């Protein structure tokens, strides 16, 4: 499975065999000024059953947040939020799971 995240909030499931893509969801409540937007994405290790993703995104107030999304449901849960309102650059965003599932 390959998931592609776009800065503006689009997330697609890509089929590398034929190049088709399917829209999974659009991240809500994003600021996309400068380097802000949807910055990182990781499917939970139990994604096939849970349909859950963790994302790093920039909130409208500039805060960099870790968000928990479940496909097919509205909204998200904020797991962690760090203020970053003063500048729209130097926003980080890689997120992933280790071999232990954490």
SENU-101458 format. One record per residue: residue number from 1; x, y, z of N, C-alpha, C in turn. Coordinates in steps of 0.1 Angstrom, whole numbers. Layout:
BEGIN
 ketor   nc1   nc2   nc3  cac1  cac2  cac3   cc1   cc2   cc3
   NUM     X     Y     Z     X     Y     Z     X     Y     Z
...
***
This chain:
BEGIN
 ketor   nc1   nc2   nc3  cac1  cac2  cac3   cc1   cc2   cc3
     1     8   -12     0     0     0     0     9    12     0
     2     5    22    -9    13    35    -9     2    46    -7
     3     5    54     3    -3    66     6     4    78     2
     4    -2    87    -5     4   100    -9    -3   111    -2
     5     4   120     5    -1   131    12     2   144     4
     6    -7   153     2    -5   166    -4    -5   177     7
     7     3   187     5     3   198    14   -10   204    17
     8   -19   204     7   -32   210     9   -42   201    16
     9   -38   189    19   -47   180    27   -53   168    20
    10   -50   167     7   -55   155     0   -46   143     4
    11   -52   132     6   -45   119     8   -51   109    -2
    12   -42   102    -9   -46    93   -19   -39    79   -17
    13   -47    69   -20   -41    55   -21   -37    53   -35
    14   -24    50   -37   -19    49   -51   -17    34   -54
    15   -21    30   -66   -18    17   -70    -7    18   -80
    16     5    14   -76    17    15   -85    16     6   -97
    17     8    -4   -97     7   -13  -109     1    -5  -121
    18    -9     3  -119   -15    10  -130   -16    25  -128
    19   -11    31  -117   -10    45  -115   -23    51  -111
    20   -33    43  -108   -46    49  -104   -45    54   -89
    21   -53    64   -86   -53    69   -72   -68    70   -68
    22   -70    68   -55   -83    69   -49   -82    79   -37
    23   -90    89   -37   -90    99   -26   -95    92   -14
    24   -88    93    -3   -92    88    10   -99    98    19
    25   -93   110    20   -99   121    28   -92   134    25
    26   -98   144    29   -92   157    29   -91   162    43
    27   -79   165    47   -76   170    61   -83   183    63
    28   -90   184    74   -97   197    77   -89   206    86
    29   -92   219    86   -86   229    94   -71   230    93
    30   -67   233    80   -53   235    78   -50   249    74
    31   -38   253    78   -32   265    73   -21   261    63
    32   -22   266    51   -12   262    40    -3   273    36
    33    -2   284    44     7   295    41    22   290    42
    34    30   295    33    44   292    34    47   277    34
    35    53   272    44    57   258    45    47   250    53
    36    35   256    56    25   250    64    16   241    56
    37     9   232    63    -1   223    56     0   210    62
    38    -4   200    54    -3   186    58    12   182    56
    39    19   179    67    33   178    67    38   164    67
    40    31   155    73    35   141    74    23   132    77
    41    25   119    73    14   110    75    19    96    77
    42    13    88    86    16    74    89     4    66    92
    43     2    55    85    -9    46    88    -5    38   100
    44   -15    37   109   -12    29   121    -9    14   117
    45    -1     7   125     2    -7   121   -10   -16   119
    46   -21   -13   125   -34   -20   124   -43   -14   114
    47   -38    -6   104   -46     2    95   -57    -6    88
    48   -54   -18    84   -63   -26    77   -76   -28    85
    49   -75   -29    98   -87   -31   106   -92   -18   111
    50   -83    -9   116   -87     4   123   -90    15   113
    51   -84    15   101   -85    26    91   -81    39    98
    52   -71    38   107   -66    50   114   -52    55   109
    53   -51    68   108   -39    74   104   -35    85   114
    54   -22    87   116   -16    98   123   -11   108   113
    55   -13   121   115    -8   131   106    -2   142   114
    56     8   149   108    13   161   113     8   172   104
    57     2   182   110    -5   192   102    -4   206   109
    58    -5   216   101    -5   230   107   -19   235   109
    59   -23   238   121   -36   244   124   -37   258   119
    60   -49   263   117   -51   277   113   -44   287   121
    61   -42   285   134   -34   294   142   -19   292   142
    62   -15   283   133     0   281   131     6   270   139
    63    -2   265   149     3   254   157     6   241   149
    64    17   235   152    20   222   145    14   211   154
    65     6   203   148    -2   193   155     0   179   150
    66     0   169   159    -1   155   156   -16   152   157
    67   -22   147   147   -37   144   146   -39   130   143
    68   -50   125   149   -55   111   147   -67   111   139
    69   -67   105   127   -79   104   118   -83    90   117
    70   -96    88   116  -101    75   112  -109    77    99
    71  -106    69    89  -112    71    76  -127    67    78
    72  -136    75    71  -150    73    72  -157    80    83
    73  -149    87    91  -155    95   102  -152   109   100
    74  -160   118   106  -157   132   104  -147   137   115
    75  -139   146   111  -130   153   120  -118   145   124
    76  -111   149   135   -99   143   139   -98   146   154
    77   -89   139   161   -85   142   175   -71   147   175
    78   -69   158   182   -55   164   183   -48   156   194
    79   -37   150   191   -29   142   200   -19   151   207
    80   -13   160   200    -2   169   205    -3   182   197
    81    -1   193   203    -1   206   196    10   215   202
    82    18   220   193    29   229   196    27   243   190
    83    27   253   197    25   267   191    36   270   182
    84    32   276   170    42   281   161    36   292   152
    85    30   301   158    23   312   151    31   323   145
    86    43   325   150    50   337   145    55   336   131
    87    59   325   126    65   324   113    59   312   105
    88    58   313    92    52   302    84    62   293    79
    89    75   294    83    85   285    77    91   276    89
    90    99   267    85   105   258    94    95   249   102
    91    85   244    94    76   235   100    81   221    97
    92    82   212   107    86   199   106    74   190   104
    93    76   177   101    65   169    99    66   154    97
    94    78   148    98    79   134    96    73   127   107
    95    66   116   105    60   108   115    60    93   110
    96    63    84   119    63    70   115    62    61   127
    97    60    48   125    59    38   135    71    29   134
    98    77    25   146    88    16   147    84     2   145
    99    94    -7   145    90   -22   144    82   -27   156
   100    83   -20   167    75   -24   179    60   -19   178
   101    57   -11   167    43    -6   166    41     7   173
   102    51    13   178    50    26   185    57    37   177
***
